[in-house]
Amino acid sequence: MAKPMFDADALISAFETATAQQGAQLKKAVSDATLASLQGRELTLKNIRAALKAVTDAASAGAAKNLTSGVDAGALLDQAVAGMDQALLKAVEANRVALGQLVSQGADLREKHLKKALDDLDKFEDTMFAAVRKAAAGVEGPMAGAWNQVLEKMQAGGTLSGAKASTTVEQLAAQMQDAMRTSRAASMRAAQAMAESYTAMVSGVLLGMSDALQSGAAKKTPAKK
């Protein structure tokens, strides 16, 4: 995968100089960085993992430099996770729109590549957890503790993108079932119309045959003297 297209140095600097009152700014910076890293690439789990790793590395490096100012590193990292979660919410929505359009056009989500897309969507939250675990494992001391606190909160409450992904998978499956039922109903109506047409046609042919037989019989009856 190509290098993530966001300014890692700028994100590091944002965390290095952030204060406790700048949580919303950090969250937006992380969300923008994550989306920038994903844009222009296939939205695969591999690319999402790489984007999350790059963003967590930058956030971790910046927060570590901010420890001497007395800022709560855990609070800063909470905003990093919230920003990544927000970005993945948009990724879930992008999947929902794309897959929903395919289903409305008759695509079957049980097809191999579409089934994989659904399976990947359902793994967004696990991918977030894995990124935070790796971030915690890659540092020592106070930063490791800060990341582990963030991970505990995530595991206790889950992520917004994970919940949205699960709901989206269920909705898409239901949409496909509705589409299949509609398709079957349309096919049944078409078959019924054909059957009715066939019955009418057969009746017409039979009537024609009967008329022909009666006409032929009349011609063969000798005239009375």
C-alpha positions in Angstrom: 0.0 0.0 0.0 1.1 3.5 -0.7 2.1 5.9 2.0 -1.0 7.3 3.8 -1.9 10.7 2.3 -2.0 12.8 5.4 0.5 15.1 7.1 1.8 12.9 9.9 4.1 15.6 11.2 1.1 18.0 11.5 -0.9 15.5 13.5 2.1 14.8 15.8 2.4 18.5 16.4 -1.3 18.8 17.1 -1.0 16.2 19.9 2.3 17.6 21.2 0.8 21.1 21.8 -2.7 20.2 22.6 -4.4 21.2 25.9 -7.2 19.6 27.7 -9.6 22.1 26.1 -8.7 21.2 22.6 -10.4 17.8 22.5 -12.8 18.7 19.7 -10.0 20.0 17.5 -7.9 16.9 18.0 -10.9 14.6 17.2 -11.5 16.5 13.9 -7.8 16.4 13.1 -7.7 12.7 13.6 -10.9 12.1 11.7 -9.7 14.2 8.7 -6.3 12.4 8.8 -7.9 9.0 8.8 -10.2 9.9 5.9 -7.3 11.4 3.9 -5.4 8.2 4.4 -8.3 6.1 3.1 -9.4 8.3 0.2 -8.3 7.2 -3.2 -7.8 3.6 -2.1 -10.0 0.5 -2.1 -11.8 0.4 1.2 -10.4 -3.0 2.2 -9.5 -4.1 5.8 -5.9 -4.1 4.8 -6.0 -0.4 3.8 -8.1 0.4 6.9 -5.5 -1.3 9.2 -2.7 0.6 7.5 -4.5 3.9 7.9 -5.4 3.3 11.6 -1.8 2.3 12.3 -0.4 5.4 10.7 -2.8 7.7 12.6 -2.3 5.9 16.0 1.5 6.1 15.5 1.3 9.8 14.9 -1.1 10.5 17.8 1.0 8.4 20.2 4.2 10.1 19.2 2.7 13.6 19.7 1.0 12.7 23.0 4.3 11.3 24.3 6.0 14.6 23.7 3.2 16.3 25.6 3.6 14.3 28.8 6.0 16.9 30.3 3.3 19.6 30.2 1.1 17.6 32.6 -1.7 17.0 30.1 -3.6 13.7 30.6 -2.2 11.6 27.7 -5.2 9.2 28.1 -7.6 12.1 27.4 -5.7 13.0 24.3 -5.7 9.4 23.1 -9.5 9.2 23.8 -9.9 11.9 21.2 -7.7 10.1 18.8 -9.9 7.0 19.0 -13.0 9.1 18.8 -11.7 10.7 15.6 -10.8 7.4 14.0 -14.2 6.1 15.0 -15.9 9.1 13.3 -14.0 8.4 10.1 -14.9 4.8 10.1 -18.6 5.8 10.6 -18.3 7.5 7.2 -16.6 4.4 5.8 -19.5 2.3 7.0 -22.0 4.7 5.4 -20.1 4.6 2.1 -20.4 0.8 2.2 -24.1 1.0 3.0 -24.8 3.3 0.1 -22.7 1.3 -2.4 -24.0 -2.1 -1.4 -27.6 -0.8 -1.1 -27.5 0.3 -4.7 -26.2 -3.0 -5.8 -29.0 -4.8 -3.9 -31.6 -2.6 -5.4 -30.3 -3.5 -8.9 -30.7 -7.2 -8.1 -27.3 -8.1 -6.7 -27.1 -11.1 -4.4 -25.1 -10.4 -1.2 -24.3 -14.1 -1.1 -22.1 -13.8 -4.1 -18.4 -14.3 -3.1 -17.1 -10.7 -3.4 -20.2 -9.1 -1.9 -20.2 -11.6 1.0 -16.6 -10.7 1.7 -17.5 -7.0 1.7 -20.2 -7.6 4.3 -17.9 -9.8 6.4 -15.2 -7.0 6.2 -17.8 -4.4 7.3 -18.6 -6.5 10.3 -14.9 -6.5 11.3 -14.4 -2.7 11.5 -14.6 -2.7 15.3 -12.2 -5.6 15.7 -9.8 -3.7 13.4 -10.0 -0.6 15.6 -9.3 -2.7 18.7 -6.3 -4.3 17.0 -4.9 -0.9 16.1 -5.1 0.3 19.7 -3.6 -2.9 21.0 -0.7 -2.5 18.7 -0.3 1.1 19.7 -0.2 0.0 23.4 2.3 -2.7 22.6 4.6 -0.4 20.7 5.3 2.0 23.7 6.4 1.8 27.3 5.7 3.5 30.6 3.0 6.1 30.9 2.0 5.9 27.2 1.4 2.1 27.4 -0.8 2.8 30.4 -2.7 5.5 28.6 -3.3 3.3 25.6 -4.4 0.4 27.8 -6.9 2.7 29.6 -8.3 3.7 26.2 -8.6 0.1 25.2 -10.5 -0.8 28.3 -13.0 1.9 27.7 -13.4 0.7 24.1 -14.0 -2.8 25.1 -16.5 -1.8 27.7 -18.5 0.5 25.5 -17.7 -0.6 22.0 -17.4 1.8 19.1 -20.0 3.8 17.2 -18.7 2.5 13.8 -18.8 -1.1 15.1 -22.4 -0.7 16.2 -23.3 1.1 12.9 -21.6 -1.6 10.9 -23.5 -4.4 12.6 -26.8 -2.6 12.0 -25.9 -1.9 8.4 -25.2 -5.6 7.7 -28.6 -6.5 9.2 -30.3 -3.8 7.1 -28.6 -4.9 3.9 -29.5 -8.5 4.5 -33.2 -7.5 5.1 -33.1 -5.3 2.0 -31.9 -8.2 -0.1 -34.6 -10.5 1.3 -37.2 -7.8 0.4 -35.8 -7.5 -3.1 -35.8 -11.2 -3.6 -39.4 -11.4 -2.4 -40.4 -8.6 -4.7 -38.6 -10.3 -7.6 -40.3 -13.6 -6.8 -43.7 -11.8 -6.6 -43.0 -10.2 -10.0 -42.0 -13.5 -11.5 -45.1 -15.1 -10.1 -47.3 -12.4 -11.5 -45.6 -12.7 -14.9 -46.1 -16.5 -14.8 -49.7 -16.1 -13.8 -50.3 -13.7 -16.7 -48.6 -16.1 -19.1 -50.7 -19.0 -17.7 -53.9 -17.0 -18.2 -52.8 -16.0 -21.7 -52.1 -19.6 -22.4 -55.5 -20.7 -21.2 -57.2 -18.1 -23.3 -55.1 -19.1 -26.3 -55.9 -22.7 -25.9 -59.6 -21.9 -25.5 -59.3 -19.8 -28.7 -57.6 -22.6 -30.6 -60.1 -25.2 -29.3 -63.0 -22.9 -30.4 -61.4 -22.5 -33.8 -60.9 -26.3 -34.1 -64.5 -26.8 -33.1 -65.8 -24.3 -35.6 -63.6 -25.9 -38.3 -64.9 -29.4 -37.4 -68.5 -28.2 -37.5 -68.0 -26.5 -40.8 -66.4 -29.6 -42.2 -69.2 -31.8 -41.0 -71.8 -29.5 -42.6 -70.1 -29.7 -45.9 -70.1 -33.5 -45.9 -73.8 -33.8 -45.1 -75.7 -34.7 -48.4 -78.5 -32.3 -49.4 -82.0 -33.8 -49.1 -84.1 -34.2 -52.3 
